[in-house]
Amino acid sequence: MRGSERKTRCSALRLLPRAALTLFFLTFAEAAGAETSGFDDAFSGYVTRMLLALLIMGAVGYLAVKYLPGRLASVSRGHIRVISALNLGRDMMYIVKTGPEVVAIWVGRNSSAVLGRWSLEEWENYEAASSAVSAILTDERKP
């Protein structure tokens, strides 16, 4: 479970008892003997309906966050994967694996551009060669 999902779930679980308690007191205040006027009845009914709607929407949101990401990820797993991302101030450069190709994309504030496109085999050969060169260079630098 990711940290952000855990925080979202914990904060939602903390709010649930408070919302239920508020709904309970607003709903049964008249039954407990509280004197209310016509305006108060209309207002408390409105607040009760709003809290109930928020409670239902919160429950649906909680269930969607808990159960849907796993199902959606399994549908699209493996088709598109970000290999690397480089922050260039307001711009970003992404290297993305899209099936049998690797694509370098520059994304700016108002535009984007494809910088290059390689086959997966060509990309893997380049990575193997560059890692071999970097290994040789690090060995040469050692005294």
C-alpha positions as CSV (number, residue, x, y, z in Angstrom):
1,M,0.0,0.0,0.0
2,R,1.4,3.4,-1.0
3,G,1.9,6.2,1.6
4,S,-0.6,8.5,-0.1
5,E,-3.3,5.8,-0.2
6,R,-2.6,5.0,3.5
7,K,-3.0,8.7,4.5
8,T,-6.2,9.0,2.4
9,R,-7.7,6.0,4.1
10,C,-6.7,7.0,7.6
11,S,-8.1,10.5,7.2
12,A,-11.4,9.1,5.7
13,L,-11.6,6.6,8.6
14,R,-11.2,9.4,11.1
15,L,-13.9,11.5,9.6
16,L,-16.4,8.7,9.3
17,P,-17.4,8.5,13.0
18,R,-17.6,12.2,13.3
19,A,-20.0,12.5,10.3
20,A,-22.1,9.6,11.6
21,L,-22.3,11.2,15.1
22,T,-23.3,14.6,13.6
23,L,-25.9,12.9,11.5
24,F,-27.3,11.0,14.5
25,F,-27.6,14.2,16.7
26,L,-29.1,16.3,13.9
27,T,-31.6,13.6,13.0
28,F,-32.8,12.7,16.6
29,A,-32.5,16.2,18.2
30,E,-36.3,16.7,18.0
31,A,-37.0,13.2,19.4
32,A,-34.8,14.1,22.4
33,G,-37.1,17.0,23.3
34,A,-35.3,19.9,21.7
35,E,-37.7,22.8,20.8
36,T,-37.3,23.9,17.2
37,S,-39.1,26.4,15.0
38,G,-40.1,25.8,11.4
39,F,-36.8,27.4,10.1
40,D,-34.8,25.1,12.3
41,D,-36.6,22.0,11.1
42,A,-36.0,23.0,7.5
43,F,-32.4,23.8,8.2
44,S,-31.7,20.6,10.1
45,G,-33.4,18.5,7.4
46,Y,-31.2,20.2,4.8
47,V,-28.0,19.6,6.8
48,T,-29.0,16.0,7.4
49,R,-29.5,15.4,3.7
50,M,-26.2,17.1,2.9
51,L,-24.3,15.1,5.5
52,L,-26.0,11.9,4.3
53,A,-25.0,12.7,0.7
54,L,-21.4,13.5,1.7
55,L,-21.3,10.3,3.7
56,I,-22.4,8.3,0.7
57,M,-20.0,10.1,-1.6
58,G,-17.2,9.5,0.8
59,A,-17.9,5.8,1.1
60,V,-18.1,5.5,-2.7
61,G,-14.8,7.4,-3.0
62,Y,-13.2,5.3,-0.4
63,L,-14.2,2.1,-2.1
64,A,-13.1,3.4,-5.5
65,V,-9.7,4.3,-4.1
66,K,-9.3,1.0,-2.4
67,Y,-10.5,-1.4,-5.1
68,L,-10.4,0.3,-8.5
69,P,-6.7,1.1,-8.9
70,G,-5.7,-2.5,-8.8
71,R,-8.2,-3.5,-11.4
72,L,-7.4,-0.6,-13.7
73,A,-3.6,-1.3,-13.4
74,S,-4.0,-4.9,-14.4
75,V,-5.8,-4.0,-17.6
76,S,-3.1,-1.6,-18.8
77,R,-0.1,-3.2,-17.3
78,G,2.9,-3.6,-19.6
79,H,1.8,-1.5,-22.5
80,I,3.3,1.9,-21.5
81,R,6.0,2.4,-19.0
82,V,8.1,5.4,-18.0
83,I,11.7,4.4,-18.1
84,S,13.1,7.7,-17.0
85,A,12.0,11.3,-16.3
86,L,14.2,14.3,-16.2
87,N,13.0,17.6,-14.7
88,L,14.3,20.6,-16.7
89,G,12.9,23.5,-14.8
90,R,9.3,24.0,-16.1
91,D,9.9,21.4,-18.8
92,M,10.2,17.6,-18.5
93,M,11.8,15.0,-20.6
94,Y,10.4,11.4,-20.5
95,I,11.8,8.2,-21.9
96,V,8.8,5.9,-22.4
97,K,8.6,2.2,-23.4
98,T,5.6,1.8,-25.6
99,G,5.3,-1.9,-26.5
100,P,8.1,-2.7,-29.0
101,E,9.4,0.9,-29.1
102,V,11.2,3.4,-26.8
103,V,10.3,7.0,-27.3
104,A,11.9,10.2,-25.9
105,I,9.4,13.0,-25.3
106,W,10.0,16.6,-24.3
107,V,7.0,18.2,-22.6
108,G,7.0,21.9,-22.2
109,R,4.6,24.4,-20.7
110,N,2.6,24.9,-23.9
111,S,3.9,22.2,-26.2
112,S,5.5,18.8,-26.5
113,A,7.7,17.1,-29.0
114,V,9.0,13.6,-29.8
115,L,12.8,13.8,-29.6
116,G,13.6,10.3,-30.8
117,R,12.2,6.8,-31.4
118,W,14.1,3.6,-31.1
119,S,13.2,-0.1,-31.4
120,L,13.4,-2.0,-28.1
121,E,16.3,-4.1,-29.3
122,E,18.3,-1.0,-30.3
123,W,17.6,0.6,-26.9
124,E,18.7,-2.5,-25.0
125,N,21.9,-2.7,-27.1
126,Y,22.7,0.9,-26.3
127,E,22.0,0.5,-22.6
128,A,24.3,-2.6,-22.5
129,A,27.1,-0.7,-24.3
130,S,26.8,2.4,-22.1
131,S,26.8,0.4,-18.9
132,A,30.0,-1.4,-20.1
133,V,31.7,1.9,-20.9
134,S,30.7,3.4,-17.5
135,A,32.1,0.2,-15.8
136,I,35.4,0.6,-17.7
137,L,35.6,4.3,-16.8
138,T,35.0,3.7,-13.1
139,D,37.7,1.0,-13.1
140,E,40.2,3.3,-14.7
141,R,39.6,6.0,-12.1
142,K,40.4,3.7,-9.2
143,P,44.1,4.0,-8.0
